[in-house]
Amino acid sequence: MSNIDGYDEKKSIFIHLVSHSHMDVGWNMIPEDYYKTKVKSILNTVIDALFDNEERKFSFAEIYYFEKWWNEQDEVQKDRVRRLVKEGRFEFVNGGWVANDEACPTFEDIIINIMIGHSFLKREFGIQPRMAWHCDPFGHSATTPDLFAKMGFDALFFGRIDDEEKNWRKVNRSLEFIW
Protein backbone atom coordinates (compact mmCIF):
# COMPACT_ATOMS: atom_id res chain seq x y z
CA MET A 1 0.00 0.00 0.00
CA SER A 2 2.97 2.32 0.26
CA ASN A 3 2.69 3.21 -3.42
CA ILE A 4 -0.89 4.53 -3.13
CA ASP A 5 -1.05 8.32 -3.44
CA GLY A 6 -1.82 9.96 -0.12
CA TYR A 7 -1.27 6.83 1.95
CA ASP A 8 0.18 7.63 5.37
CA GLU A 9 1.05 4.57 7.43
CA LYS A 10 0.95 6.61 10.66
CA LYS A 11 -2.70 7.48 10.01
CA SER A 12 -3.77 4.03 8.87
CA ILE A 13 -6.24 1.97 10.83
CA PHE A 14 -6.74 -1.76 11.05
CA ILE A 15 -10.22 -2.90 10.07
CA HIS A 16 -11.31 -6.25 11.45
CA LEU A 17 -14.54 -7.63 10.00
CA VAL A 18 -16.24 -10.44 11.90
CA SER A 19 -18.41 -12.69 9.78
CA HIS A 20 -21.24 -13.87 12.00
CA SER A 21 -24.98 -14.31 12.16
CA HIS A 22 -27.07 -13.22 15.13
CA MET A 23 -29.92 -15.64 15.74
CA ASP A 24 -32.37 -14.79 18.50
CA VAL A 25 -33.99 -17.81 20.08
CA GLY A 26 -37.44 -16.35 19.75
CA TRP A 27 -38.05 -12.79 18.64
CA ASN A 28 -40.55 -12.35 15.82
CA MET A 29 -41.07 -16.10 15.35
CA ILE A 30 -41.03 -19.13 17.59
CA PRO A 31 -37.61 -20.85 17.72
CA GLU A 32 -38.71 -23.78 15.55
CA ASP A 33 -39.86 -21.43 12.77
CA TYR A 34 -36.60 -19.46 12.96
CA TYR A 35 -34.70 -22.72 12.68
CA LYS A 36 -36.67 -24.03 9.70
CA THR A 37 -36.81 -20.76 7.75
CA LYS A 38 -33.47 -19.14 8.59
CA VAL A 39 -30.93 -20.94 10.77
CA LYS A 40 -30.73 -24.28 8.97
CA SER A 41 -30.07 -22.60 5.63
CA ILE A 42 -27.54 -20.18 7.14
CA LEU A 43 -25.50 -22.99 8.71
CA ASN A 44 -25.58 -25.14 5.56
CA THR A 45 -24.54 -22.18 3.41
CA VAL A 46 -21.78 -21.04 5.78
CA ILE A 47 -20.20 -24.49 6.01
CA ASP A 48 -20.12 -24.80 2.22
CA ALA A 49 -18.76 -21.25 1.84
CA LEU A 50 -15.95 -21.93 4.31
CA PHE A 51 -14.87 -24.93 2.26
CA ASP A 52 -15.12 -22.93 -0.97
CA ASN A 53 -12.64 -20.34 0.33
CA GLU A 54 -10.06 -21.26 2.96
CA GLU A 55 -9.48 -17.61 3.88
CA ARG A 56 -13.01 -17.27 5.25
CA LYS A 57 -13.91 -17.54 8.92
CA PHE A 58 -17.24 -17.47 10.72
CA SER A 59 -18.33 -16.90 14.31
CA PHE A 60 -21.39 -18.55 15.82
CA ALA A 61 -22.95 -17.97 19.24
CA GLU A 62 -26.32 -19.65 19.85
CA ILE A 63 -25.78 -23.29 20.80
CA TYR A 64 -29.54 -23.90 21.01
CA TYR A 65 -29.70 -23.69 17.23
CA PHE A 66 -26.32 -25.21 16.49
CA GLU A 67 -27.05 -28.37 18.50
CA LYS A 68 -30.39 -28.77 16.74
CA TRP A 69 -28.65 -28.48 13.37
CA TRP A 70 -25.74 -30.71 14.49
CA ASN A 71 -28.07 -33.53 15.50
CA GLU A 72 -29.49 -33.62 11.95
CA GLN A 73 -26.08 -33.98 10.28
CA ASP A 74 -24.44 -37.19 9.09
CA GLU A 75 -20.91 -38.11 10.19
CA VAL A 76 -19.36 -36.76 6.97
CA GLN A 77 -20.78 -33.29 7.62
CA LYS A 78 -19.88 -33.47 11.31
CA ASP A 79 -16.29 -34.31 10.38
CA ARG A 80 -16.22 -31.33 8.02
CA VAL A 81 -17.38 -29.03 10.81
CA ARG A 82 -14.91 -30.55 13.29
CA ARG A 83 -12.16 -29.75 10.81
CA LEU A 84 -13.31 -26.13 10.47
CA VAL A 85 -13.46 -25.74 14.25
CA LYS A 86 -9.99 -27.26 14.67
CA GLU A 87 -8.61 -24.90 12.00
CA GLY A 88 -10.21 -21.92 13.77
CA ARG A 89 -12.33 -21.06 10.74
CA PHE A 90 -15.66 -21.85 12.41
CA GLU A 91 -15.43 -20.31 15.85
CA PHE A 92 -17.91 -20.50 18.68
CA VAL A 93 -18.22 -17.22 20.56
CA ASN A 94 -19.94 -16.97 23.92
CA GLY A 95 -21.31 -20.48 23.48
CA GLY A 96 -24.27 -20.12 25.79
CA TRP A 97 -27.43 -22.07 25.12
CA VAL A 98 -28.89 -18.69 24.13
CA ALA A 99 -27.68 -15.08 24.20
CA ASN A 100 -28.84 -14.17 27.69
CA ASP A 101 -30.45 -10.94 28.72
CA GLU A 102 -28.33 -8.87 31.10
CA ALA A 103 -31.05 -7.09 33.08
CA CYS A 104 -33.38 -9.77 34.42
CA PRO A 105 -31.53 -13.08 34.95
CA THR A 106 -29.74 -13.92 38.16
CA PHE A 107 -26.05 -14.85 38.22
CA GLU A 108 -27.12 -18.47 38.52
CA ASP A 109 -29.32 -18.22 35.42
CA ILE A 110 -26.48 -16.76 33.35
CA ILE A 111 -23.98 -19.34 34.59
CA ILE A 112 -26.35 -22.25 33.90
CA ASN A 113 -27.04 -20.91 30.39
CA ILE A 114 -23.31 -20.77 29.63
CA MET A 115 -22.69 -24.19 31.23
CA ILE A 116 -25.33 -25.89 29.08
CA GLY A 117 -23.83 -24.55 25.85
CA HIS A 118 -20.23 -25.11 26.93
CA SER A 119 -20.99 -28.71 27.96
CA PHE A 120 -22.13 -29.43 24.41
CA LEU A 121 -19.05 -27.74 22.90
CA LYS A 122 -16.69 -29.61 25.24
CA ARG A 123 -18.36 -32.95 24.50
CA GLU A 124 -18.47 -32.53 20.71
CA PHE A 125 -15.35 -30.44 20.00
CA GLY A 126 -13.24 -30.43 23.16
CA ILE A 127 -13.32 -26.61 23.25
CA GLN A 128 -14.42 -23.74 25.43
CA PRO A 129 -15.09 -20.35 23.82
CA ARG A 130 -12.72 -17.56 24.91
CA MET A 131 -14.71 -14.61 23.55
CA ALA A 132 -17.91 -13.53 25.29
CA TRP A 133 -20.30 -12.20 22.67
CA HIS A 134 -23.30 -9.99 23.33
CA CYS A 135 -24.05 -8.27 20.04
CA ASP A 136 -27.69 -7.43 20.66
CA PRO A 137 -28.87 -7.24 24.30
CA PHE A 138 -30.99 -4.32 25.41
CA GLY A 139 -28.40 -2.72 27.65
CA HIS A 140 -25.56 -4.07 29.71
CA SER A 141 -25.03 -4.86 33.34
CA ALA A 142 -21.88 -3.54 35.00
CA THR A 143 -21.37 -7.00 36.49
CA THR A 144 -21.37 -8.86 33.15
CA PRO A 145 -17.67 -8.34 32.31
CA ASP A 146 -16.61 -9.51 35.77
CA LEU A 147 -18.88 -12.55 35.64
CA PHE A 148 -17.66 -13.52 32.17
CA ALA A 149 -14.02 -13.07 33.22
CA LYS A 150 -14.64 -15.40 36.16
CA MET A 151 -16.14 -17.94 33.75
CA GLY A 152 -12.89 -17.97 31.78
CA PHE A 153 -13.59 -15.58 28.92
CA ASP A 154 -10.65 -13.45 27.73
CA ALA A 155 -12.72 -10.65 26.20
CA LEU A 156 -16.27 -9.39 25.76
CA PHE A 157 -17.70 -8.02 22.53
CA PHE A 158 -20.92 -6.09 22.81
CA GLY A 159 -22.77 -4.29 20.08
CA ARG A 160 -25.08 -1.88 21.82
CA ILE A 161 -23.70 1.20 23.52
CA ASP A 162 -25.17 4.62 24.26
CA ASP A 163 -24.77 6.88 21.20
CA GLU A 164 -23.06 9.66 23.17
CA GLU A 165 -20.63 7.17 24.71
CA LYS A 166 -19.93 5.61 21.33
CA ASN A 167 -19.31 8.97 19.66
CA TRP A 168 -17.00 10.05 22.48
CA ARG A 169 -15.04 6.80 22.16
CA LYS A 170 -14.78 7.21 18.37
CA VAL A 171 -13.40 10.74 18.70
CA ASN A 172 -10.95 9.62 21.39
CA ARG A 173 -10.02 6.41 19.55
CA SER A 174 -10.98 4.31 22.57
CA LEU A 175 -13.62 1.92 21.26
CA GLU A 176 -11.57 -0.95 22.66
CA PHE A 177 -11.35 -0.66 26.44
CA ILE A 178 -11.13 -2.51 29.73
CA TRP A 179 -14.39 -2.30 31.64
C-alpha positions in Angstrom: 0.0 0.0 0.0 3.0 2.3 0.3 2.7 3.2 -3.4 -0.9 4.5 -3.1 -1.1 8.3 -3.4 -1.8 10.0 -0.1 -1.3 6.8 2.0 0.2 7.6 5.4 1.0 4.6 7.4 0.9 6.6 10.7 -2.7 7.5 10.0 -3.8 4.0 8.9 -6.2 2.0 10.8 -6.7 -1.8 11.1 -10.2 -2.9 10.1 -11.3 -6.2 11.4 -14.5 -7.6 10.0 -16.2 -10.4 11.9 -18.4 -12.7 9.8 -21.2 -13.9 12.0 -25.0 -14.3 12.2 -27.1 -13.2 15.1 -29.9 -15.6 15.7 -32.4 -14.8 18.5 -34.0 -17.8 20.1 -37.4 -16.3 19.8 -38.1 -12.8 18.6 -40.5 -12.4 15.8 -41.1 -16.1 15.4 -41.0 -19.1 17.6 -37.6 -20.8 17.7 -38.7 -23.8 15.6 -39.9 -21.4 12.8 -36.6 -19.5 13.0 -34.7 -22.7 12.7 -36.7 -24.0 9.7 -36.8 -20.8 7.7 -33.5 -19.1 8.6 -30.9 -20.9 10.8 -30.7 -24.3 9.0 -30.1 -22.6 5.6 -27.5 -20.2 7.1 -25.5 -23.0 8.7 -25.6 -25.1 5.6 -24.5 -22.2 3.4 -21.8 -21.0 5.8 -20.2 -24.5 6.0 -20.1 -24.8 2.2 -18.8 -21.2 1.8 -15.9 -21.9 4.3 -14.9 -24.9 2.3 -15.1 -22.9 -1.0 -12.6 -20.3 0.3 -10.1 -21.3 3.0 -9.5 -17.6 3.9 -13.0 -17.3 5.2 -13.9 -17.5 8.9 -17.2 -17.5 10.7 -18.3 -16.9 14.3 -21.4 -18.5 15.8 -23.0 -18.0 19.2 -26.3 -19.6 19.8 -25.8 -23.3 20.8 -29.5 -23.9 21.0 -29.7 -23.7 17.2 -26.3 -25.2 16.5 -27.0 -28.4 18.5 -30.4 -28.8 16.7 -28.6 -28.5 13.4 -25.7 -30.7 14.5 -28.1 -33.5 15.5 -29.5 -33.6 12.0 -26.1 -34.0 10.3 -24.4 -37.2 9.1 -20.9 -38.1 10.2 -19.4 -36.8 7.0 -20.8 -33.3 7.6 -19.9 -33.5 11.3 -16.3 -34.3 10.4 -16.2 -31.3 8.0 -17.4 -29.0 10.8 -14.9 -30.6 13.3 -12.2 -29.8 10.8 -13.3 -26.1 10.5 -13.5 -25.7 14.3 -10.0 -27.3 14.7 -8.6 -24.9 12.0 -10.2 -21.9 13.8 -12.3 -21.1 10.7 -15.7 -21.8 12.4 -15.4 -20.3 15.9 -17.9 -20.5 18.7 -18.2 -17.2 20.6 -19.9 -17.0 23.9 -21.3 -20.5 23.5 -24.3 -20.1 25.8 -27.4 -22.1 25.1 -28.9 -18.7 24.1 -27.7 -15.1 24.2 -28.8 -14.2 27.7 -30.5 -10.9 28.7 -28.3 -8.9 31.1 -31.0 -7.1 33.1 -33.4 -9.8 34.4 -31.5 -13.1 35.0 -29.7 -13.9 38.2 -26.0 -14.8 38.2 -27.1 -18.5 38.5 -29.3 -18.2 35.4 -26.5 -16.8 33.4 -24.0 -19.3 34.6 -26.4 -22.2 33.9 -27.0 -20.9 30.4 -23.3 -20.8 29.6 -22.7 -24.2 31.2 -25.3 -25.9 29.1 -23.8 -24.5 25.9 -20.2 -25.1 26.9 -21.0 -28.7 28.0 -22.1 -29.4 24.4 -19.0 -27.7 22.9 -16.7 -29.6 25.2 -18.4 -32.9 24.5 -18.5 -32.5 20.7 -15.4 -30.4 20.0 -13.2 -30.4 23.2 -13.3 -26.6 23.3 -14.4 -23.7 25.4 -15.1 -20.3 23.8 -12.7 -17.6 24.9 -14.7 -14.6 23.6 -17.9 -13.5 25.3 -20.3 -12.2 22.7 -23.3 -10.0 23.3 -24.1 -8.3 20.0 -27.7 -7.4 20.7 -28.9 -7.2 24.3 -31.0 -4.3 25.4 -28.4 -2.7 27.7 -25.6 -4.1 29.7 -25.0 -4.9 33.3 -21.9 -3.5 35.0 -21.4 -7.0 36.5 -21.4 -8.9 33.2 -17.7 -8.3 32.3 -16.6 -9.5 35.8 -18.9 -12.5 35.6 -17.7 -13.5 32.2 -14.0 -13.1 33.2 -14.6 -15.4 36.2 -16.1 -17.9 33.8 -12.9 -18.0 31.8 -13.6 -15.6 28.9 -10.7 -13.5 27.7 -12.7 -10.7 26.2 -16.3 -9.4 25.8 -17.7 -8.0 22.5 -20.9 -6.1 22.8 -22.8 -4.3 20.1 -25.1 -1.9 21.8 -23.7 1.2 23.5 -25.2 4.6 24.3 -24.8 6.9 21.2 -23.1 9.7 23.2 -20.6 7.2 24.7 -19.9 5.6 21.3 -19.3 9.0 19.7 -17.0 10.1 22.5 -15.0 6.8 22.2 -14.8 7.2 18.4 -13.4 10.7 18.7 -11.0 9.6 21.4 -10.0 6.4 19.6 -11.0 4.3 22.6 -13.6 1.9 21.3 -11.6 -1.0 22.7 -11.3 -0.7 26.4 -11.1 -2.5 29.7 -14.4 -2.3 31.6 
